[in-house]
Amino acid sequence: MLGLRPIIIFFIIIFLVLLGIGGFRYWVKSKDVTETVKDRVITWVKEATNGTYILSIGDLHIDPDKQSLLVSELIFEPAAKKSGAGTSFKFRMENLLINNVSISSFLESSLLELSNVTIAGGEFEIIQGSDKPETYLPPTLKPEKRFSKKGLRGVKIDSIQLSQLDLTYKANKKGSTRLESVHLDLYDFHTDSLLSNSFTPLPVKRFRLAIQNLKTELADKEYELKAEQCIINGTQHIQAIIKDIELNPTAGNSLESIAAKTPVQMDVYQLRIPEVVIDSLDYRAFLEDSIIRTPMIVLNKPSLIIFNDRSRPLSTRSKIGKNPHQLIQQLTYGLDVPLLQIKNGAVTYNEKNKEGTAIGKLHFGTITGNAGPIQKGVETKGSLELDLEAHLMDQVPMKAKFYFPPGGNGQFTVKAAIQPFQLAVLNPVIQPLARVEIRSGKSHQLNFTIHGNDQGAEGRVRFTYDNLKVDILKEKEPGTTTKRPLVSLLANQLLLRTNNRADDRKDHEFLVREERDPAKSFFNLIWKTLFEGIKSSSGIRPKDAKPA
């Protein structure tokens, strides 16, 4: 019998251990423990935020076998309504799963260290305060029952993954912006930086925000702006990359068919930008002041197409005050961008003639250059400059500089120089719109400087060329033209200068003035002024043109 006693004691010990483990698991799953875990975290949030925020937790399920916690309906929000100038935040998380966690650490550890937190579904709301001085006072904290010996002083999490998150930004007096199905990854989260006496820009070392399929309507729902993807990376140095931006008319048809249905002559647009890179984005300026502040924005391969149907009735709507720098001041958000860089862009202007039978096309390709500073809503409203290089009709190198000084009368200066080219390159735009075809001729120099404002412009144009011959056309039937031999002969012999070389005694530079048509665009004023200078150089001198 004595030989069996150690065996019996051994089995009794094993039974007690298993009973203890089972009891621990039952205790861990009990209501007391879940309430203890809730209380530790809720109390810590109040203390860490000095009572300005509160946390509420719905259901909490503890699985000691899998060492996991599942939380549903977790809400982090301001303790009271805030009537100050700061920005407040509200989180609502539908399901939060914490894996590989020691339950005892939730109960006793002063620093809670977690490996991974996964959140599926929820809302994140950013609310910008008013412009009034801060008047909010946090509520007085009431002493609450503590279930643990040690208070929770901080939380460290290796990574947090949030999916299917709806993001709402409520700007002061500017409505709200809502983004759906946002994905957010946070790495090396540490709550020490949330404390008021040691605040840093973000409580994480690195994050990645991904937004799919952004869409918004503009211009009274006439256009839809969308992007396939927006990715924001970083912490201190934040970089945003936006992929496949498109601006399309909501009518959904071709630009030609849309322009044909407009009640009056007006430009319709289509924009494509495969990639936009925003470097070192100041996210706090955006959240707190609604200002996009960044040292540089890069547009890769932007393509703008414009269509206007001149067969429609003339518009009487004024376009005064809609120069590029004036339009910037009408944007909803503030801007502080010293440099906007354009890489390999393109602009195409299509215009249907008055008869509605043909379309002229003017194209600028491989546009590269810089614009800036672009400012709106900052203390100093600086000037705006554009320094661009392009290829006219994808063939002729040219340079152009635009300067828009501060002021409310639409002042501008544009300077351009176009390299030597065969004049027949311009036939795709001249032939349909002017019923003139350039048979021969080479431009040796085409430079111009134009100063203007909301009332008109003055231009200095220098145009030298040789062997200019043109054919005057007439429409034989819709869509086709034929040469007018006699008129063409008279134009070449009596009207036009065949040669306007730099070494002859003729005037090569002309000063012209043009009044602005309020119903026409800023670019139309530039074109009219330039065209009058070109006509003066070629022998067709307007009354108000004179040698410079």
C-alpha positions in Angstrom: 0.0 0.0 0.0 2.8 2.4 0.9 4.1 2.1 -2.7 0.9 3.5 -4.1 0.8 6.6 -1.9 3.3 8.7 -4.0 1.3 7.9 -7.2 -2.0 8.9 -5.5 -0.4 12.2 -4.3 0.9 12.9 -7.8 -2.5 12.5 -9.4 -4.1 14.7 -6.7 -1.6 17.4 -7.5 -2.3 17.2 -11.2 -6.1 17.3 -10.5 -5.6 20.4 -8.3 -3.5 22.1 -11.0 -6.1 21.4 -13.7 -8.8 22.6 -11.3 -6.8 25.7 -10.7 -6.3 26.4 -14.4 -9.9 25.8 -15.1 -10.8 28.1 -12.2 -8.5 30.8 -13.5 -10.0 30.5 -16.9 -13.5 30.8 -15.5 -12.4 33.7 -13.4 -10.7 35.4 -16.4 -14.0 35.0 -18.3 -16.1 36.3 -15.5 -17.8 39.7 -15.4 -15.5 41.0 -12.6 -12.4 40.6 -14.8 -14.0 42.2 -17.9 -15.1 45.1 -15.8 -11.6 45.4 -14.3 -10.1 45.6 -17.7 -12.6 48.2 -18.9 -12.1 50.3 -15.8 -8.3 50.3 -16.1 -8.4 51.5 -19.7 -11.3 54.0 -19.2 -9.6 55.5 -16.2 -6.3 55.8 -18.0 -7.9 57.7 -20.9 -9.4 60.3 -18.5 -6.1 60.8 -16.7 -4.0 60.8 -19.9 -6.1 63.5 -21.6 -6.7 65.5 -18.4 -10.4 64.8 -18.6 -10.9 66.3 -22.0 -11.8 62.9 -23.6 -13.8 59.9 -22.4 -13.8 56.3 -23.5 -16.8 54.0 -23.5 -16.6 50.2 -24.2 -19.5 48.0 -25.2 -18.9 44.3 -25.0 -15.6 42.8 -24.1 -14.8 39.1 -24.6 -11.7 37.5 -23.1 -10.4 34.2 -24.5 -7.5 32.9 -22.3 -6.9 29.9 -24.5 -6.2 32.1 -27.6 -4.8 34.9 -25.5 -7.0 37.4 -27.2 -9.5 40.2 -26.4 -12.5 41.1 -28.7 -14.1 44.5 -28.1 -17.2 45.9 -29.8 -18.5 49.4 -29.9 -15.5 51.3 -28.5 -16.1 55.1 -28.6 -13.4 57.8 -27.9 -14.9 61.3 -27.8 -14.6 64.7 -26.1 -16.0 64.8 -22.6 -18.1 67.9 -23.4 -18.8 70.1 -26.3 -15.8 72.3 -27.2 -16.3 75.9 -28.1 -12.7 76.9 -28.8 -10.3 77.3 -31.7 -8.7 73.9 -31.4 -9.5 70.6 -33.2 -11.3 67.7 -31.5 -11.5 64.0 -32.5 -14.1 61.3 -32.2 -13.4 57.6 -32.8 -16.1 54.9 -33.0 -14.7 51.3 -33.6 -17.1 48.5 -34.4 -14.8 45.6 -33.7 -11.4 45.6 -32.1 -9.3 42.4 -31.8 -6.1 42.2 -29.7 -4.1 39.0 -30.2 -1.1 37.5 -28.3 -1.8 39.4 -25.1 -1.3 38.4 -21.5 -4.5 38.9 -19.6 -2.5 39.5 -16.4 -0.8 42.5 -18.1 -4.2 44.1 -18.6 -4.9 43.6 -14.9 -1.6 44.5 -13.3 1.0 46.0 -15.6 1.6 49.8 -15.4 2.8 49.8 -19.1 0.6 47.8 -21.4 2.6 46.4 -24.3 0.7 44.8 -27.2 1.9 43.3 -30.5 -1.0 43.8 -32.8 -4.4 45.4 -32.8 -6.9 44.9 -35.7 -9.9 47.1 -36.1 -12.7 46.4 -38.6 -15.3 49.0 -39.3 -15.8 52.3 -37.6 -15.8 56.1 -38.0 -13.2 58.7 -37.3 -14.5 62.3 -37.1 -12.3 65.4 -37.1 -14.0 68.6 -35.9 -12.4 72.0 -36.4 -13.2 74.5 -33.6 -14.4 78.0 -34.2 -12.2 81.1 -34.5 -13.2 82.3 -31.0 -10.7 82.1 -28.1 -10.6 78.8 -26.2 -13.3 78.7 -23.6 -13.4 75.0 -22.8 -12.7 73.8 -19.3 -12.3 70.0 -18.7 -14.6 68.5 -16.2 -13.4 67.7 -12.7 -12.4 64.1 -12.4 -14.3 62.1 -9.8 -12.4 59.5 -7.8 -13.4 56.1 -9.0 -12.9 52.6 -7.6 -9.7 50.9 -8.7 -9.7 47.1 -9.2 -5.9 46.9 -9.5 -3.0 47.8 -7.3 -1.2 49.7 -10.1 -2.6 52.4 -12.3 -2.1 52.1 -16.0 0.4 54.8 -17.1 0.8 54.0 -20.8 0.2 51.8 -23.8 2.6 50.5 -26.5 1.4 48.8 -29.6 3.7 47.4 -32.3 1.1 47.8 -35.1 -2.5 48.8 -35.6 -4.5 47.9 -38.7 -7.8 49.7 -39.4 -10.0 48.7 -42.3 -13.4 49.9 -43.6 -13.0 53.1 -41.6 -15.2 56.1 -42.5 -13.5 59.4 -42.1 -15.4 62.7 -41.7 -13.7 66.1 -41.5 -15.9 69.0 -40.3 -14.1 72.3 -41.1 -15.2 75.6 -39.5 -18.0 77.2 -41.5 -17.0 75.1 -44.6 -19.2 72.1 -44.4 -17.9 68.6 -44.1 -15.9 66.1 -46.2 -16.5 62.4 -45.9 -14.4 59.6 -47.0 -15.5 56.0 -46.9 -13.7 52.6 -46.6 -10.4 54.1 -45.5 -7.5 51.8 -44.5 -5.0 53.0 -41.9 -1.9 51.3 -40.5 -0.1 52.6 -37.5 3.3 51.4 -36.4 5.1 51.7 -33.0 2.2 53.5 -31.2 3.2 54.9 -27.8 0.8 57.0 -25.7 3.5 59.0 -23.9 3.2 61.6 -26.7 -0.5 62.1 -26.0 0.3 63.6 -22.6 -0.1 67.4 -22.6 3.4 68.0 -21.2 5.2 66.0 -23.9 3.1 66.4 -27.1 4.7 65.4 -30.4 3.0 65.6 -33.8 1.8 61.9 -33.8 2.0 59.1 -31.2 3.4 56.8 -33.8 6.8 56.4 -35.5 5.2 55.6 -38.9 1.8 55.3 -40.5 0.2 54.6 -43.8 -3.2 55.9 -44.8 -4.8 54.5 -48.0 -8.0 55.9 -49.5 -9.6 54.2 -52.5 -11.9 55.7 -55.0 -12.3 59.4 -53.9 -15.1 61.2 -55.6 -16.6 64.7 -55.2 -18.8 67.0 -57.4 -17.8 70.5 -58.4 -19.2 73.6 -60.1 -22.9 72.9 -59.1 -22.5 69.2 -59.9 -21.5 69.9 -63.5 -18.1 68.2 -63.0 -17.0 65.1 -61.0 -13.5 65.0 -59.5 -12.2 61.6 -58.6 -9.0 59.7 -57.8 -8.3 56.0 -57.8 -6.1 56.0 -54.7 -4.5 58.3 -52.2 -1.7 57.1 -50.0 -0.1 59.1 -47.2 3.1 57.8 -45.5 5.3 59.0 -42.7 5.2 60.9 -39.5 7.5 63.9 -39.2 8.1 63.9 -43.0 4.7 63.2 -44.5 4.4 62.4 -48.2 1.1 62.0 -50.0 0.8 60.3 -53.4 -2.5 60.6 -55.3 -3.0 58.2 -58.3 -5.1 58.6 -61.4 -6.9 61.9 -60.8 -9.7 62.7 -63.3 -12.0 65.8 -63.7 -14.9 64.9 -66.0 -18.2 66.5 -66.9 -21.0 64.7 -65.1 -23.0 64.6 -68.4 -20.7 61.7 -69.4 -20.6 62.4 -73.1 -17.7 63.6 -75.3 -16.6 67.2 -74.8 -17.8 68.1 -78.3 -21.3 66.8 -77.7 -21.5 68.5 -74.3 -20.3 71.9 -75.7 -22.9 71.6 -78.5 -25.6 71.5 -75.8 -24.5 74.4 -73.8 -26.9 77.4 -74.0 -24.0 79.8 -74.9 -20.3 79.6 -75.9 -18.4 78.2 -72.9 -15.3 76.1 -72.3 -15.8 72.5 -71.1 -12.9 70.7 -69.6 -11.4 67.3 -69.1 -8.4 66.7 -66.9 -6.2 63.7 -66.3 -3.2 63.5 -63.8 -1.7 60.0 -63.4 0.2 61.0 -60.3 0.4 63.9 -57.8 3.2 63.9 -55.1 2.8 66.2 -52.1 6.0 66.4 -50.2 6.3 67.1 -46.4 2.6 67.8 -45.9 1.9 69.8 -42.8 -1.1 67.8 -41.6 -1.7 69.9 -38.5 -2.1 73.1 -40.6 -4.7 71.2 -42.7 -6.6 69.9 -39.7 -6.5 73.0 -37.5 -6.5 75.8 -40.1 -7.8 74.2 -43.3 -4.5 75.1 -45.1 -2.7 72.9 -47.4 0.9 73.7 -46.5 3.8 71.9 -48.2 7.1 73.0 -49.7 6.4 71.3 -53.0 3.7 69.6 -55.1 4.7 67.6 -58.2 2.2 66.9 -61.1 3.3 64.0 -63.3 2.0 64.0 -66.8 -1.0 66.2 -66.4 -3.3 66.5 -69.4 -5.9 69.2 -69.9 -8.4 69.2 -72.8 -10.6 72.2 -73.5 -13.4 72.4 -76.0 -15.4 75.5 -77.1 -18.2 75.5 -79.7 -18.3 79.0 -81.4 -21.5 78.0 -83.3 -23.4 78.5 -80.0 -24.7 82.0 -79.1 -22.3 84.4 -77.5 -22.1 84.4 -73.8 -22.8 87.6 -71.8 -21.5 86.3 -68.5 -18.6 88.3 -67.2 -15.3 86.5 -66.7 -13.6 89.4 -65.0 -12.0 88.3 -61.8 -11.3 84.8 -63.0 -7.6 85.1 -63.9 -5.5 82.1 -62.5 -4.3 84.0 -59.4 -7.8 85.4 -58.8 -9.4 81.9 -58.9 -6.9 80.7 -56.3 -8.4 83.2 -53.8 -11.8 81.6 -54.4 -10.8 78.1 -53.2 -12.4 76.6 -50.1 -9.1 75.6 -48.5 -6.1 77.8 -47.8 -2.9 77.2 -49.7 0.7 77.8 -48.8 2.7 76.1 -51.6 6.1 77.7 -52.5 6.6 75.4 -55.5 4.3 73.5 -57.9 6.3 71.4 -60.3 4.9 70.2 -63.6 6.5 67.3 -65.4 5.7 66.3 -69.0 2.2 67.9 -69.2 0.0 68.7 -72.1 -2.8 71.2 -72.9 -5.1 70.9 -76.0 -7.6 73.5 -77.0 -10.3 72.5 -79.5 -12.6 75.1 -81.0 -15.5 74.4 -83.4 -15.9 77.2 -86.0 -18.9 79.5 -86.2 -20.5 77.4 -89.0 -20.1 74.2 -86.8 -18.4 72.3 -89.7 -14.8 72.0 -88.6 -12.7 72.0 -85.4 -9.4 73.8 -84.9 -6.8 72.3 -82.6 -4.0 74.0 -80.7 -1.8 71.7 -78.7 1.1 72.2 -76.3 3.0 69.1 -75.4 5.9 68.1 -73.0 5.1 71.0 -70.7 7.6 71.2 -67.9 8.3 73.9 -65.4 7.5 75.5 -62.1 4.7 77.6 -60.6 4.5 79.4 -57.3 4.3 80.6 -54.7 0.6 79.6 -54.5 -0.9 81.3 -51.5 -4.4 81.7 -50.2 -5.5 82.4 -46.6 -2.0 83.1 -45.3 -0.8 86.4 -43.8 1.2 87.4 -46.9 -0.5 87.2 -50.3 2.5 86.9 -52.5 2.8 87.0 -56.3 2.3 84.0 -58.5 4.9 83.1 -61.2 4.9 80.4 -63.8 8.1 79.5 -65.7 7.3 76.9 -68.3 8.8 75.1 -71.3 6.7 73.3 -73.9 6.5 72.1 -77.5 4.0 73.9 -79.8 2.0 71.3 -81.7 4.4 68.8 -80.1 7.1 70.0 -82.5 8.3 73.6 -81.8 10.3 74.3 -78.5 9.1 77.4 -76.7 9.4 79.1 -73.3 6.8 81.2 -71.4 6.8 83.1 -68.2 3.7 84.4 -66.4 3.8 86.9 -63.5 0.7 87.8 -61.4 1.5 90.5 -58.8 -0.7 91.0 -55.7 -3.7 93.2 -56.2 -7.4 93.0 -57.1 -7.4 94.4 -60.7 -6.1 91.3 -62.4 -2.7 92.5 -63.4 -0.4 90.1 -65.3 2.6 89.9 -67.5 3.5 87.2 -69.9 6.7 86.8 -71.9 7.3 84.1 -74.5 9.8 83.0 -77.0 9.2 80.4 -79.8 12.1 78.8 -81.6 12.3 78.9 -85.4 9.7 76.7 -87.1 7.8 76.0 -90.3 4.7 78.1 -90.3 2.6 75.3 -91.8 2.7 73.7 -88.3 -0.1 76.1 -87.4 -2.5 74.8 -90.1 -4.5 72.5 -87.8 -5.8 75.6 -85.9 -5.7 78.3 -88.6 -7.3 76.3 -91.5 -10.6 75.4 -89.7 -11.1 78.7 -87.9 -9.7 81.3 -90.3 -10.3 79.6 -93.7 -6.6 80.2 -94.4 -3.9 77.5 -95.2 -0.2 78.3 -94.9 1.4 77.0 -98.0 5.0 77.9 -97.1 7.0 80.1 -94.8 9.5 79.8 -91.9 9.5 81.8 -88.7 12.9 82.8 -87.5 11.8 84.7 -84.4 8.5 85.1 -82.5 8.9 86.8 -79.2 6.3 88.8 -77.3 5.7 90.5 -74.0 2.1 91.4 -72.9 1.1 93.5 -69.8 -2.6 93.4 -68.9 -5.3 93.6 -66.3 -9.1 93.3 -66.1 -9.6 96.1 -68.6 -7.2 95.3 -71.4 -3.7 94.5 -72.5 -0.7 96.1 -74.2 1.7 93.9 -76.2 5.1 94.2 -77.8 5.4 91.5 -80.5 8.5 90.7 -82.7 7.9 88.3 -85.6 10.4 87.7 -88.4 10.0 85.2 -91.2 10.5 84.6 -94.9 8.8 83.0 -97.9 5.3 83.3 -96.5 2.6 82.1 -98.9 -1.0 81.4 -98.0 -4.1 80.0 -99.7 -7.5 81.5 -99.0 -10.2 78.8 -98.7 -13.9 78.5 -99.0 -16.2 75.8 -97.8 -17.3 73.6 -100.7 -19.6 71.4 -98.6 -19.9 70.8 -94.8 -16.5 69.6 -93.6 -14.6 70.2 -96.8 -12.8 73.3 -98.3 -11.4 74.4 -101.6 -8.9 77.0 -102.6 -9.9 80.4 -103.9 -7.2 81.0 -106.5 -7.8 84.7 -107.3 -8.3 85.8 -103.7 -5.2 83.8 -102.7 -3.1 85.5 -105.4 -4.2 89.0 -104.4 -3.5 88.2 -100.7 0.0 87.0 -101.4 0.9 89.9 -103.9 -0.9 92.9 -102.3 -1.8 92.1 -98.7 0.9 90.1 -97.0 4.6 90.6 -96.7 6.3 87.6 -98.2 9.5 88.3 -96.3 10.0 90.1 -93.0 13.7 89.4 -92.3 15.7 90.8 -89.5 18.2 92.5 -91.8 15.7 94.4 -94.0 14.5 98.0 -93.3 11.0 97.1 -92.4 9.6 97.3 -88.9 9.9 94.0 -87.0 8.5 94.9 -83.6 5.0 96.3 -83.0 3.2 97.7 -80.0 -0.5 96.8 -79.9 -3.4 97.4 -77.5 -6.5 95.4 -77.0 -9.5 96.0 -74.8 -10.8 93.0 -72.9 -14.2 91.5 -73.7 -15.7 90.9 -70.2 -17.3 87.7 -71.5 -14.0 86.3 -72.8 -11.3 84.5 -70.8 -7.9 85.8 -69.7 -6.2 83.6 -72.3 -8.4 85.0 -75.0 -7.1 88.5 -74.2 -3.5 87.2 -74.5 -4.3 85.5 -77.9 -6.0 88.6 -79.3 -3.1 90.8 -78.4 -0.6 88.4 -79.8 -2.6 87.9 -83.0 -2.8 91.6 -83.7 1.0 91.9 -83.4 1.5 89.0 -85.8 -0.9 90.6 -88.3 1.0 93.9 -88.0 4.3 92.1 -88.7 2.9 90.4 -91.8 1.6 93.6 -93.3 -2.0 93.8 -92.0 -1.7 96.7 -89.6 -4.6 97.5 -87.4 -5.4 101.2 -86.8 -4.2 101.1 -83.1 -0.9 99.3 -83.9 2.4 101.1 -84.3 6.1 100.3 -84.5 7.6 99.7 -81.1 
